[in-house]
Amino acid sequence: MNQTKFFALSAVAALALSANVYAAKEIKVASNNTSYTQDNVQKLAATAVSMGVKEPVSLSLAGGSLTVSGSSATRCVFKVGDGDTPKIQGVNCK
């Protein structure tokens, strides 16, 4: 399995797990320029936090890529496509 597919599958799994793991804890969001629902924002933010981004997080959507950054040097870029609902096609955290 190539690295991109591995990371995409990992992101989907992390997103699914984060819905349950972080359901009780709301992630602090400093800024958000997306049109996503609060539930989707929390799921994406929780996934980024689980991958090393520190709260409070900022979500910035441009050209089908969502960048989630925070108070740490780690940032995650989700390939989400266009529309009001994120369709994760891949994720890269550095």
N, C-alpha and C positions, 0 to 999 in steps of 0.2 A: 504494500500500500504506500503510495507516495506521501510525502510530508504534508502537502496541502490538504489531501483528503483526510489524513490523520487529524490535523488540526481542526478541520471543519467538523468531523465527527466528535472530536473532544469538546468543541464549543457547544454543539447541540446537546451532548450529554451533560455538560456543566450547566447549561441553561435549564435543562429539565430538572437536574438536581437542585439548582439554586432556587427554583420555584418552591421546593419543599423546605430546604435548609434555611433559606432567608425569609420565609413567609412571616416569621414572628419579628424579624428585625428589618426595619425600613432603612434602606441605604440613603445617606444624606446626599442630595443632588444640589450642587451649587448653581449650575446653569444647564439649560436644555433647549436646543433650537429645533427639536423634532416635533412632528405632529402625532407621535405615538401615544397610546394610552398610558396612564400612570402605571398600570400593571406591567406593560411591556417595558417601560423605562426601568422599573425596579428589577425586572428579570435580567435585562442587559447590564445594568449597573452591578447587580449581584454577581453576574458571571465575571465581569471585569475585576471586581474586588477579589473574587476567589482566585484570580490569575495574577494578583499582585498590585493592582491599582488601589491607592489609599483614598479614603473618604476625606472630604466631600468630593464627589466626582462631577465632571462636566461632560455633557454629551453634545457633540457637534456633528451634524449630518451635512455632507456635501458630496454631490455626484455619486450617490449610491453607496458611499462609505461612511460609516459611523465611527468617529473617534471618541473613545472614552478615556479621559485622563483625570488625574487627581493630584494629591499633594506629594506623590512619589514620582520618581523618574519613569516609572512604568506607565505605558499607555497601550491600549488595545484598539485595533482597527477592525471593525466588523464589516464585511461585505454584505449589505442588506438589501440592495436593489432600491427601487423606487416604490412609493405608495405609503399609505398610512399604517401598514403593518410590516414589521421587519421580517424579511425572508433571508435568514442567515445562509450565506453561500461559502463563508470562510471567515477565519479570524486570525489575526496576527498580533501577538503581544510582545512588546520589547521593553 
